[in-house]
Amino acid sequence: MNSATIKTDFLDQMGNGAQIAHLFDHLPETYFFGKNRDGEFVFANQAIIAALGIEKETEILGKTDFDLFDGDLARKYRDEDRLVMQSGEPLVNQVWLVPHEDGTLHWYLSSKRPLFSESGKVIGIAGVMRDFEKAGSALGPYRKLSPVLERVQSGYSEQLTVDELAELAGVSVSTLERTFRKLFSISPTGYLTRVRLHAAKRALLETDESINSIALDCGFYDQSHFTKKFRAAFGQTPSKYRHGSVERGKVGGI
């Protein structure tokens, strides 16, 4: 009996793949999930459940990304899921910037593959995500930019410059720009703005601070600058966002 037959024969005997899926509950550094064709979660391991700030898997089952994340991020997740299902091919090591329940943003490597029925029809996707900070040497070149990512996360309220970030990485500004775009599909300045905007969204929903104060606290030059960036990113003003045009529970994430 060849190796492929041995594997197939064993899996046929096992029947319920959830037996293996439960092993992911013992890997806190790995986020494991599955969705059906409608984008509804059909399973999630304990790492995802904890990061979302919920207590039980049943609280995520049947929900979609649009129930859990802001619309712009949810659309990107859904578009990628559809790509995997339409192509019938896995999508490996895609870099994502994902919000956690506590409001902080984290980089992940995400891999997804289609799930098939016994008749060969695509019925959904399964995915795994690895936290940038916990994946170690597996991330290779991404690791070199860790000081830059950490500086932006901790100092987004300051007037950071690309020159300062390039110095932290030990490269020229042009090299930083080129490498950052290659690895993360975004410029260093774009990443800084995204972190600032996410922090501002949290503040808009969770504090009574004025919009001007929030703008300054999150590193924007003034309220006008903040409003322009916010509207460009989310299609509405900070004031409209605060007053209920976006459901308040959707600023968390994995």
C-alpha positions in Angstrom: 0.0 0.0 0.0 1.5 3.4 -1.0 1.7 6.4 1.3 -1.2 8.3 -0.3 -3.5 5.3 0.1 -2.5 4.8 3.7 -3.4 8.4 4.4 -6.7 8.2 2.6 -7.7 4.9 4.2 -6.9 6.3 7.7 -8.9 9.5 7.2 -11.9 7.5 5.8 -11.9 5.4 9.0 -11.6 8.5 11.2 -14.7 10.0 9.6 -15.1 13.1 11.8 -12.3 15.6 11.1 -13.2 17.5 14.2 -11.0 15.0 16.1 -7.9 16.6 14.6 -9.4 20.1 14.6 -9.6 20.0 18.4 -5.8 19.8 18.6 -5.7 23.5 17.6 -7.2 24.3 21.0 -3.8 23.4 22.4 -1.9 25.8 20.2 -2.5 29.3 21.6 -0.2 30.9 19.0 -2.3 29.5 16.1 -5.7 30.8 15.2 -7.8 28.1 13.4 -11.2 28.6 11.9 -13.7 27.4 9.2 -16.5 29.1 7.3 -19.2 27.8 5.0 -19.9 29.2 1.5 -22.1 32.0 3.1 -19.1 33.2 5.1 -20.6 31.9 8.4 -18.1 30.5 11.0 -18.6 26.8 11.5 -15.7 26.3 13.9 -13.1 28.3 15.7 -10.4 27.3 18.2 -9.9 28.7 21.7 -7.2 31.2 20.6 -9.7 33.0 18.3 -12.4 32.8 21.0 -10.1 34.4 23.6 -8.9 37.1 21.2 -12.4 38.1 20.4 -13.2 38.5 24.0 -16.0 35.9 24.0 -16.4 32.8 26.2 -17.7 30.0 24.1 -17.4 28.8 20.5 -21.2 28.9 20.2 -21.0 32.7 20.3 -19.2 32.9 17.0 -20.9 30.0 15.2 -23.2 31.3 12.4 -21.8 34.8 12.5 -19.9 36.3 9.6 -16.9 38.7 9.5 -19.4 41.6 9.1 -20.8 40.7 12.6 -17.3 40.9 14.1 -15.3 43.5 12.2 -15.6 46.9 10.6 -17.1 46.8 7.1 -13.9 47.6 5.3 -11.9 44.8 6.9 -14.8 42.4 6.7 -15.1 42.9 3.0 -11.4 42.2 2.5 -11.7 39.0 4.4 -14.8 37.9 2.5 -13.2 38.8 -0.9 -10.2 36.6 0.0 -12.5 33.7 1.1 -14.4 33.9 -2.2 -11.1 33.9 -4.2 -10.1 30.7 -2.4 -13.5 29.0 -3.0 -13.7 30.1 -6.7 -10.2 29.0 -7.5 -10.3 25.8 -5.5 -6.7 26.5 -4.6 -5.1 27.3 -1.2 -3.8 30.8 -0.5 -0.7 30.7 1.6 1.1 33.2 3.9 -1.0 36.3 3.2 -0.1 39.2 5.5 -3.0 40.8 7.4 -3.2 43.6 9.9 -5.9 42.5 12.4 -7.5 44.3 15.3 -7.7 42.6 18.7 -10.5 42.9 21.2 -8.4 45.3 23.3 -8.1 47.7 20.4 -4.5 47.0 19.4 -3.5 46.1 15.8 -1.4 43.0 15.1 0.3 41.5 12.0 -0.5 38.0 11.0 0.4 35.4 8.4 -2.8 33.9 7.1 -3.3 30.7 5.1 -6.6 29.5 3.7 -7.7 26.4 1.7 -11.0 25.3 0.2 -13.0 22.6 1.9 -14.7 20.1 -0.3 -17.7 17.8 0.1 -17.5 14.1 -0.8 -18.8 14.9 -4.2 -16.0 17.4 -4.8 -18.1 20.5 -4.4 -16.5 23.5 -2.6 -18.5 24.0 0.7 -16.3 26.5 2.5 -12.8 27.4 3.6 -10.5 26.6 6.5 -7.9 29.0 7.7 -5.0 29.4 10.1 -3.3 32.5 11.3 0.0 33.0 13.0 0.8 36.0 15.1 3.7 37.9 13.7 5.3 38.2 17.2 5.0 34.5 17.9 5.9 32.9 14.6 9.6 33.3 15.2 12.1 32.6 12.4 9.3 31.3 10.1 8.6 34.9 9.2 12.1 35.4 7.7 12.4 38.9 6.3 9.4 40.2 8.2 11.3 40.0 11.4 13.8 42.6 10.2 11.1 45.2 10.4 9.9 44.4 13.9 11.5 47.5 15.5 9.6 49.6 13.0 6.3 47.9 13.7 6.8 48.1 17.5 7.7 51.8 17.3 4.6 52.7 15.4 2.4 50.7 17.8 3.9 52.3 20.8 4.4 55.8 19.5 1.6 56.5 17.0 0.6 59.5 19.0 3.9 61.2 18.4 5.0 63.0 15.2 7.0 60.0 13.8 8.9 60.4 10.6 9.9 57.9 7.9 13.5 59.0 8.5 13.3 57.8 12.2 11.7 54.5 11.2 14.3 53.9 8.6 17.0 54.5 11.1 15.4 52.0 13.5 15.5 49.4 10.7 19.1 50.3 9.8 18.2 51.0 6.2 17.7 54.0 3.9 14.3 55.6 3.5 14.0 54.3 0.0 14.9 50.8 1.1 12.4 50.9 3.9 9.6 52.2 1.6 10.4 49.5 -1.0 10.7 46.6 1.6 7.7 47.6 3.6 5.5 47.8 0.5 6.8 44.4 -0.8 6.2 42.6 2.5 3.0 44.3 3.8 1.5 45.9 0.7 1.4 49.3 2.4 3.8 52.1 2.9 5.3 52.9 6.3 3.3 56.1 6.4 0.1 54.3 5.4 0.6 51.8 8.2 1.2 54.6 10.7 -2.0 56.3 9.5 -4.0 53.0 9.8 -2.8 52.5 13.4 -3.8 56.1 14.3 -7.2 55.7 12.7 -7.9 52.5 14.5 -6.9 54.1 17.8 -9.2 57.0 17.0 -12.1 54.8 16.2 -11.8 53.2 19.6 -11.6 56.6 21.3 -14.7 57.8 19.4 -16.8 55.0 20.7 -15.4 54.5 24.2 -14.7 58.1 25.4 -16.4 61.4 25.6 -13.3 63.3 24.4 -13.9 65.9 21.7 -13.0 65.0 18.2 -10.3 67.6 18.2 -8.7 66.1 21.3 -8.9 62.6 19.9 -7.3 63.8 16.7 -4.3 65.3 18.5 -4.0 62.4 21.0 -3.8 60.0 18.0 -1.0 61.9 16.2 -3.0 63.9 13.6 -2.0 67.5 13.0 -5.4 68.8 13.7 -9.1 68.0 13.5 -9.3 68.9 9.8 -6.4 66.5 9.0 -8.0 63.8 11.0 -11.5 64.2 9.4 -10.0 64.1 5.9 -8.1 60.8 6.6 -11.0 59.3 8.4 -13.5 60.0 5.6 -11.1 58.7 3.0 -10.6 55.5 4.9 -14.2 54.8 6.1 -16.5 56.9 3.9 -17.9 59.0 6.7 -16.8 61.7 9.2 -15.7 60.9 12.7 -18.8 62.6 14.1 -21.1 60.4 12.0 -19.3 57.3 13.0 -19.5 58.3 16.7 -23.3 58.9 16.5 -24.3 55.5 15.5 -23.8 55.0 11.7 -21.6 52.0 12.5 -22.7 49.5 15.1 -20.7 50.0 18.3 -19.6 46.4 18.8 -17.6 46.0 15.6 -14.3 47.6 16.4 -12.8 44.5 18.0 -11.4 41.6 16.1 -9.2 38.6 16.2 
